[in-house]
Amino acid sequence: MDQPLSLQAAPAWFVALPDTEAASALAAGALAHAHGSLRHASGRPWLVGRWASEAITVGEHGGTRVAVLGEHAVTAREAARAAAAAVSSHSALDRATAHWAGSFHLVVSGGGQVRLRGGVVDIRRVFHTEGPVSAAADRADVLAELTGAPFDERHIALEMLTLGAPHPLSGAPLWRGVRAVPGGHDLTLDPGGRARTTRWWSPPDPVLPLAEGATLLRQALTDAVEVRTRGRDLVTSDLGGLDSTAVCCAAARTGAKVVAYTAAIHDEAGDDVYWARRTVAALPSIEHHVVPAQDVAMTFDGIDALEDVLDTPSVLAVDRNRRMGIVEMAAARGSGLHLTGLGGDELLAGTPAHLHAVALTHPFVALRAVRGYAAKYQWSRRGVLRQLADRRSYRSWLDRVARELTEPPAPVDAPLLDWAVPPRMPPWATPDAVAAARELLRAAARAAAEPRGWDHGRHRELVAMDSVSQWARHIGQMAAPMGITISAPYYDTRVLEACLAVRPQERTTPWRYKPLIVEATRGVVPEASRTRGTKANATFEEEVGLRRHRRALLALCEDSRLARLGLADERVLREWCHRALAAETESFLLHPTIACEVWLRSREMAPPRPSLPPFPSVRER
């Protein structure tokens, strides 16, 4: 774990350094593997790393400098105006950048301080080291390698939880002395190199009617897509469900050449191809490719031979080849940017847990919705009322999860109105693994962990967006060696805010499928497909993939790295991999464990021979 694997192998990363001589050793370590660097006004290293020249814009005012890295259309002049605002105050900087569309990191150097901002959710993450002199980065593994931080096996145990680690432990760095900055928070490195975090974002009040919110979402989403397609001769896009269809159509209406891909599935009820063809028939400028079901990789394909360099385990490992097939086609087609609809489900379908708040303000609306959800999902009314009446704090919920880690999982037909579905440790987890996970959960509860949002509904939505945005981030890390950017516009701050500002009882309802995006895409998505109300399911690919790739799964059980750490019982894990498992109730239990096993093995790879191309120029627009 002490080899500089990520520093050498990861094609994209950056480190932000404080403006002090005490950071010179960290700077030297990063510069040894970097392709580019920027300096503070003092001349000391400020930003060091690997980035595409078109992804970064820098502006300066006096001794204050602003860098914008990511997917955006910020010009050097706009960055300079932001630097001038930063001289005045943090709030002035916030106002100067609030209208910027896209997804990016914002880094400011001025007055001896460094301010670093990622995203509202976890697609643009920020990490920092602890100690007398802190550094920050967009990848945890890069910081760990720079500082020699030791591996923390306790957090691997937490990653084995069947539904993932709950907030605030989800996606926590796996090295001691490396910390994650929560979404919606800034990191400041003071002149001495000490780190502190401050909140800069909170969800908007959900007060807008659906029609008004749809207008805001249409503008925010089209702006988000336009800044990504601007100046590109060709972009590629998923064209599958309602969410990716909206993004693909928005791209086509910018005038860019759009090549869209739809993956067929074996399930006869899967109708993505049908709806995609209806869309393309109305927008013939889109070049459309259907990937036959027999050409789409099954779940667990190649699971014993993955070599992606990720900074955390990813449950996407089990579906890596299935999901990356289209990305590989897009890269081969010559695309430098691939658009996806990731984030749409969590943001647009929402969660019935909003009924906790709606019941207080609109009790008759809530009662009607309760009846609708109970009928739609076959929930018992008693279970619904019990969860709605449960007013226990999030802290007490975390403590309950810690106590019940080895209890049977919640029934599949249990209502979804609690803070979250309680995760469990899998049957092959050792007593040491259970104890480690329980210790971390109880520590979070003792620290008075606050929910991600102010009520059950907002909490569940933001936590779901954090989780799935990490998947999008991992896909980006997998795709980066191909030279293609994976783009998920639904995670942009302005898009998120437009959606979250809508009244929950209008945005999330058992009576309509994603009504907000349906209304927002009038004039964007063809009428032939705008009101689609179905979603494909890939359980067939899961169950067949388990049978077809069982040998590869069993290979991961041989000399298991989790077993070496004392976290998994190799015999029990092997027995589960031998069994026929139902996709929706059993097979998914394997996913987090397999993700951890694959990740641990990937950290043993020999680093590639260093390759240092010339430093790229900083973009001026």
C-alpha positions, 0 to 999 in steps of 0.5 A: 500500500506504500507504493506510488501507484495512483500518483503514477497511474491515475491520469487525472488528479490535483493537489492543492498546497498551502502557501508556506515553506513547510509544504515544500516536501509535499510539493516536491513529492507531487511535482515528481509525478505531475504534468502541470503546476500553478504557483501562489503569488509568492512563487510557492507551488499552489496546484500540482497535478495532472489535468487536461488543458481544456479543463482548467481556467485561471484568473488573477486580481492583484495577488489573488488567483482563482482556478476552475477545474472540470466541466465548465465554460468559465472564461479567464475574464470571469475567473479574474472577476471572481478573484477580485470578488474574493479579495472583498469577501467569501460571500462576494466570491459566492455571489460572483460564481453562483451563476456558473454552470457545470461541474467543477472544483473552485480553488482560490489562493489569496492573502496567504490562504487557500480555499477549495470547493468541490460539489454539493454531492460527491461527484467532485470530492475534496480530501485533506490530510491531518497534521501540522501542515495539511494538503488537499486533493481530489483523490484520497489515494494521492494524498495517502501516497504523498504522506505515507498514510497507513491503511485503515482496515476498519473502514474496509469492514464498513465498506462490506455493509450490504447496503453501503456505509450510512452517512456520514461514513459513506465513502470515507477515506481508507487511510488514517490521517486522510479526511473527506470534506462533506458535500456543500462545504469549503476547505480552507488552508490557513497561512500555517497550513492548518485546515478547517471546513465551513458550510457554503451550501444548504438545500433550497426551501421546497416551495415552488409549484411544479410548473415554476420548477419545471421552467427553472429545471429546463434552463438549468439542464440545457445550460449544463449540457450546453457548457459541455458541448460548446466547442466540441465537434462530437459528443456521445451520450447514453440514450436509455431511460427518461433521464438520459433521453432528456440530456441527449436531446438537450445536447442535440438541440445545441447543434453539436454532433451527437452519437447516442448509444442504447444497450438492449437487455434480455428482459422482454419487458425492457423497452429502452430500445423502443423508446430510443428509436421513437426519440431518434425518429423525431430528432434525425440529427442524432446518430444512433447505435443499438448494442444488441443484448448478446453483445452486452457484458453480464454482471461479474464479467471479468471480475477477477481481472480488473485493473482500474485504479480507484481511490475507494472500493466501488460496487460498480466493479461487479458491473464494470464491463457491462457499464463500460462497454458503451464508454469504450465504443464512445472513445473509439468513435472519437468522443472526448465527452460522454453524457449520462443520465446518472443522478436523475432517479434520485433527484426526479423520482425522489423518495416517499420519505417526504411524507414525514414533512408533508403530513405536518403541513398538508395532512390530507395530501399525505394521507392520499399519498400514503394510500397510493404508495401502500397500494403501489408497493404493497406496503402494510398500512400498519408499517407505514403508520409506524414509520411515519410516527417514529420521531427518533433522531438520526443519531439514535437510528445510527446507534440502532444500526450498530446494535443490529448489524447481524440481524436479518435484513429488513423485509423487501416489502418494508416501507421506505419512510425511515432515515434509510434501509438499515444496512447489515453485515454479510454472513461471511463477515468475521466477528472482527469485521462486525466489531470494527464496523460497529465501533465506527458507527457508534463513534459517529453516533456519539459525535452527534452525527446530523442527518444530511437534510433537515427531514427524512425525505431530504436526508434520503435524497441527498444521501442517495445522490451522494452514493450514486454520484460516487458511482459516477465519479468511479466511472470517470476514473475508469474512463480517464485512461481512455481520454474520455470524460464521463459527464453527469449534468444532474449533479450540477449545483444549479440543476440540483437546486432547481429540482430540490426547490419544488414542493415534494408532494408535487415532485414525488408522487405515486400517481405520476412517473417523474413529473418534474422532468416530464414538464421540464422537457416540453420542447426539448424531448420529442412528444413521442417519448417525453411522457414515457413512464417505464424503466428497464430492469437488469435482474436477468443479467445479474442472475445469468452473470452469476452462473456464467462467471462463477469461476471468476468469483471463486477465483477471488475467494482463493487467497482472499485479501479480505480473509488475510485482513481477518475481515471475511470467512473465506469458506462461507464466502466461497459457499455463497459464491457456489449457490444460486442466488436471487438477484433482488434479495441475495446476489446483491449482498455480494456486491460490496464485498466483491468491490472490496476484494477487487480494490484491495487486489488493485492496490497491489499492482505494480505502478507503470513506468512514469511518463511525463508529457510537457506541462499543458498550458492554462486555458484562456477563453 
